[in-house]
Amino acid sequence: MQKYFLCRYDDLSEGQSKGFSLGDTAAGTDNIFTIMKDGEVYAYKNTCPHRGINLDWQEDQFLDPDGALIQCASHGALFKIESGECIAGPCTGDALTPVPVEYAQDGLYALLAD
């Protein structure tokens, strides 16, 4: 398991999303994003299950206009923040790939398989 430092916990804001690039891997750079909701941080790989493309079209923009759901900028698919489940769009029933996070004294870390 690889551990990647993301940011200090207080760099995240309630109801906001933030994207991260996690270094080079054999397949390229791992891109993930986080969302803080009700004080909990949720993290997912930045890959839409429909087309395998990034979800954001602008930096750190992963949420719908209401900030209630994750939204794919390419085709408008909507995902639950808490589970990553697609509830509307061409990938309904699929889900985003969750990324485990670890809280440490110095900040937040993503945990990715080797």
C-alpha positions as YAML, in Angstrom:
chain: A
units: angstrom
residues:
- id: 1
  name: MET
  ca: [0.00, 0.00, 0.00]
- id: 2
  name: GLN
  ca: [1.36, 3.42, -0.99]
- id: 3
  name: LYS
  ca: [0.64, 6.39, 1.25]
- id: 4
  name: TYR
  ca: [0.41, 9.86, -0.36]
- id: 5
  name: PHE
  ca: [0.20, 13.14, 1.53]
- id: 6
  name: LEU
  ca: [-2.74, 15.19, 0.22]
- id: 7
  name: CYS
  ca: [-3.01, 18.30, 2.40]
- id: 8
  name: ARG
  ca: [-3.54, 19.57, 5.88]
- id: 9
  name: TYR
  ca: [-7.04, 18.79, 7.12]
- id: 10
  name: ASP
  ca: [-7.84, 22.49, 7.52]
- id: 11
  name: ASP
  ca: [-7.00, 23.06, 3.82]
- id: 12
  name: LEU
  ca: [-10.32, 21.35, 3.03]
- id: 13
  name: SER
  ca: [-13.60, 23.21, 3.39]
- id: 14
  name: GLU
  ca: [-17.03, 21.86, 4.24]
- id: 15
  name: GLY
  ca: [-19.09, 21.25, 1.10]
- id: 16
  name: GLN
  ca: [-16.11, 21.72, -1.24]
- id: 17
  name: SER
  ca: [-14.16, 19.39, -3.52]
- id: 18
  name: LYS
  ca: [-10.45, 19.33, -4.28]
- id: 19
  name: GLY
  ca: [-8.44, 17.37, -6.85]
- id: 20
  name: PHE
  ca: [-4.97, 15.86, -6.41]
- id: 21
  name: SER
  ca: [-2.34, 14.26, -8.66]
- id: 22
  name: LEU
  ca: [-0.43, 11.54, -6.85]
- id: 23
  name: GLY
  ca: [2.87, 11.10, -8.63]
- id: 24
  name: ASP
  ca: [3.87, 8.83, -11.46]
- id: 25
  name: THR
  ca: [2.78, 5.21, -11.65]
- id: 26
  name: ALA
  ca: [3.35, 2.56, -14.32]
- id: 27
  name: ALA
  ca: [0.02, 3.57, -15.85]
- id: 28
  name: GLY
  ca: [0.56, 7.32, -15.48]
- id: 29
  name: THR
  ca: [-0.48, 9.73, -12.75]
- id: 30
  name: ASP
  ca: [-3.14, 8.72, -10.26]
- id: 31
  name: ASN
  ca: [-5.71, 11.49, -10.02]
- id: 32
  name: ILE
  ca: [-8.11, 11.54, -7.11]
- id: 33
  name: PHE
  ca: [-10.45, 14.05, -5.53]
- id: 34
  name: THR
  ca: [-11.84, 14.65, -2.09]
- id: 35
  name: ILE
  ca: [-15.05, 16.13, -0.79]
- id: 36
  name: MET
  ca: [-15.72, 17.19, 2.78]
- id: 37
  name: LYS
  ca: [-19.30, 16.63, 3.85]
- id: 38
  name: ASP
  ca: [-20.51, 16.89, 7.46]
- id: 39
  name: GLY
  ca: [-16.88, 16.91, 8.61]
- id: 40
  name: GLU
  ca: [-16.12, 13.60, 6.85]
- id: 41
  name: VAL
  ca: [-13.69, 13.39, 3.93]
- id: 42
  name: TYR
  ca: [-14.65, 11.18, 0.98]
- id: 43
  name: ALA
  ca: [-12.07, 10.38, -1.70]
- id: 44
  name: TYR
  ca: [-12.47, 8.79, -5.13]
- id: 45
  name: LYS
  ca: [-10.36, 8.17, -8.21]
- id: 46
  name: ASN
  ca: [-11.02, 10.90, -10.75]
- id: 47
  name: THR
  ca: [-12.39, 8.54, -13.37]
- id: 48
  name: CYS
  ca: [-15.96, 8.34, -14.63]
- id: 49
  name: PRO
  ca: [-17.16, 4.72, -14.88]
- id: 50
  name: HIS
  ca: [-18.97, 5.54, -18.14]
- id: 51
  name: ARG
  ca: [-16.03, 6.65, -20.31]
- id: 52
  name: GLY
  ca: [-12.98, 6.41, -18.06]
- id: 53
  name: ILE
  ca: [-12.33, 10.16, -18.32]
- id: 54
  name: ASN
  ca: [-11.78, 12.75, -15.60]
- id: 55
  name: LEU
  ca: [-14.94, 14.03, -13.95]
- id: 56
  name: ASP
  ca: [-13.92, 17.68, -13.64]
- id: 57
  name: TRP
  ca: [-13.72, 20.27, -16.39]
- id: 58
  name: GLN
  ca: [-12.33, 23.00, -14.14]
- id: 59
  name: GLU
  ca: [-9.82, 22.60, -11.34]
- id: 60
  name: ASP
  ca: [-11.43, 21.34, -8.10]
- id: 61
  name: GLN
  ca: [-14.95, 21.38, -9.63]
- id: 62
  name: PHE
  ca: [-16.51, 17.98, -8.94]
- id: 63
  name: LEU
  ca: [-19.91, 18.93, -7.50]
- id: 64
  name: ASP
  ca: [-23.26, 19.85, -9.02]
- id: 65
  name: PRO
  ca: [-24.40, 23.50, -8.68]
- id: 66
  name: ASP
  ca: [-26.13, 22.72, -5.36]
- id: 67
  name: GLY
  ca: [-23.06, 20.95, -3.92]
- id: 68
  name: ALA
  ca: [-25.24, 17.94, -3.12]
- id: 69
  name: LEU
  ca: [-23.89, 15.42, -5.64]
- id: 70
  name: ILE
  ca: [-20.73, 14.65, -7.58]
- id: 71
  name: GLN
  ca: [-21.25, 15.49, -11.26]
- id: 72
  name: CYS
  ca: [-19.38, 14.35, -14.35]
- id: 73
  name: ALA
  ca: [-18.67, 17.44, -16.44]
- id: 74
  name: SER
  ca: [-18.71, 15.47, -19.71]
- id: 75
  name: HIS
  ca: [-22.16, 13.91, -19.64]
- id: 76
  name: GLY
  ca: [-23.78, 15.11, -16.42]
- id: 77
  name: ALA
  ca: [-23.89, 11.79, -14.55]
- id: 78
  name: LEU
  ca: [-24.65, 12.29, -10.85]
- id: 79
  name: PHE
  ca: [-23.08, 10.34, -7.99]
- id: 80
  name: LYS
  ca: [-23.80, 10.19, -4.25]
- id: 81
  name: ILE
  ca: [-21.01, 11.80, -2.23]
- id: 82
  name: GLU
  ca: [-21.12, 9.19, 0.54]
- id: 83
  name: SER
  ca: [-20.95, 6.07, -1.66]
- id: 84
  name: GLY
  ca: [-19.90, 7.14, -5.17]
- id: 85
  name: GLU
  ca: [-22.97, 5.37, -6.58]
- id: 86
  name: CYS
  ca: [-24.22, 6.76, -9.90]
- id: 87
  name: ILE
  ca: [-27.88, 7.68, -9.51]
- id: 88
  name: ALA
  ca: [-28.47, 9.47, -12.84]
- id: 89
  name: GLY
  ca: [-26.90, 9.35, -16.29]
- id: 90
  name: PRO
  ca: [-25.47, 6.71, -18.61]
- id: 91
  name: CYS
  ca: [-23.62, 4.88, -15.83]
- id: 92
  name: THR
  ca: [-26.59, 4.50, -13.44]
- id: 93
  name: GLY
  ca: [-25.91, 1.62, -11.07]
- id: 94
  name: ASP
  ca: [-22.12, 1.85, -11.47]
- id: 95
  name: ALA
  ca: [-19.95, 3.61, -8.90]
- id: 96
  name: LEU
  ca: [-16.81, 5.67, -8.57]
- id: 97
  name: THR
  ca: [-13.73, 3.92, -7.17]
- id: 98
  name: PRO
  ca: [-13.27, 4.92, -3.53]
- id: 99
  name: VAL
  ca: [-9.83, 5.77, -2.17]
- id: 100
  name: PRO
  ca: [-9.18, 5.13, 1.53]
- id: 101
  name: VAL
  ca: [-7.89, 8.13, 3.46]
- id: 102
  name: GLU
  ca: [-5.93, 8.29, 6.67]
- id: 103
  name: TYR
  ca: [-6.05, 11.15, 9.14]
- id: 104
  name: ALA
  ca: [-2.67, 11.93, 10.72]
- id: 105
  name: GLN
  ca: [-1.38, 14.73, 12.91]
- id: 106
  name: ASP
  ca: [0.23, 16.49, 9.94]
- id: 107
  name: GLY
  ca: [-2.71, 16.06, 7.57]
- id: 108
  name: LEU
  ca: [-4.67, 13.81, 5.28]
- id: 109
  name: TYR
  ca: [-3.18, 10.87, 3.32]
- id: 110
  name: ALA
  ca: [-4.55, 8.78, 0.45]
- id: 111
  name: LEU
  ca: [-3.84, 5.04, 0.55]
- id: 112
  name: LEU
  ca: [-3.42, 3.35, -2.84]
- id: 113
  name: ALA
  ca: [-2.62, -0.25, -3.66]
- id: 114
  name: ASP
  ca: [0.90, -0.93, -4.97]
...
